[in-house]
Amino acid sequence: FVIRSGVTGKDRKHVIEFSLKLDSNPEFTGNVLVAYARAAHRMNGEGQTGAKTVFDVPASYLSHRSPEELRREYL
């Protein structure tokens, strides 16, 4: 679980909670590694180099689908 709290405006408090339940942690980890390798390859193809954090990688780079397919399916 990841729980994040914060304040917006003057005194509006918010809490967001993320949870993840896996049948296979090794399979999930492998898929995440492949997704970020795919993203690194795409970014390198665009001339980007250097160290990146997960926050530096656009979410669309993590999928093998085209941006058009992602918009059609998720929007």
C-alpha positions in Angstrom: 0.0 0.0 0.0 1.0 3.6 -0.7 -0.8 6.3 1.1 -0.3 10.0 0.3 -2.0 12.9 2.1 -1.9 16.6 1.3 -3.6 19.9 1.6 -5.1 21.9 -1.2 -6.4 25.4 -0.9 -6.5 26.8 2.5 -7.6 23.8 4.6 -8.9 21.1 2.3 -7.2 17.8 3.3 -7.0 14.8 0.9 -5.8 11.3 1.1 -5.1 9.0 -1.8 -4.3 5.3 -1.4 -2.9 2.9 -3.9 -2.8 -0.9 -3.5 -1.5 -3.7 -5.6 -2.2 -7.4 -5.3 -0.1 -9.7 -7.4 -0.4 -13.4 -8.2 3.3 -13.4 -9.2 5.7 -10.8 -8.0 8.6 -12.1 -10.2 6.3 -11.9 -13.4 5.2 -8.4 -12.5 8.7 -7.2 -11.8 9.9 -8.7 -15.1 7.2 -6.9 -17.0 8.0 -3.6 -15.4 11.7 -4.1 -16.3 10.8 -4.8 -19.9 8.5 -1.8 -20.1 11.3 0.5 -18.8 13.8 -1.0 -21.2 11.4 -0.4 -24.0 11.0 3.2 -22.9 14.8 3.7 -22.6 15.2 2.4 -26.1 12.6 4.8 -27.4 14.1 7.7 -25.6 17.6 6.8 -26.8 16.2 6.7 -30.4 15.1 10.3 -29.9 18.6 11.3 -28.8 17.9 11.4 -25.1 20.8 10.2 -22.9 21.8 10.2 -19.3 20.2 9.0 -16.0 16.4 9.1 -15.7 14.1 8.4 -12.9 10.7 6.7 -13.3 9.1 10.2 -13.1 11.2 11.3 -16.2 9.7 8.6 -18.4 6.4 9.5 -20.2 3.8 6.8 -19.4 3.1 6.3 -23.1 6.7 5.1 -23.6 6.0 2.2 -21.3 3.5 0.5 -23.6 4.1 -1.3 -26.9 0.9 0.3 -28.2 0.9 3.5 -30.2 -0.3 6.7 -28.7 -3.4 6.5 -30.9 -4.3 3.0 -29.6 -3.8 4.2 -26.0 -6.0 7.2 -26.4 -8.7 5.0 -28.1 -8.7 2.4 -25.4 -8.2 4.5 -22.2 -10.0 7.8 -23.0 
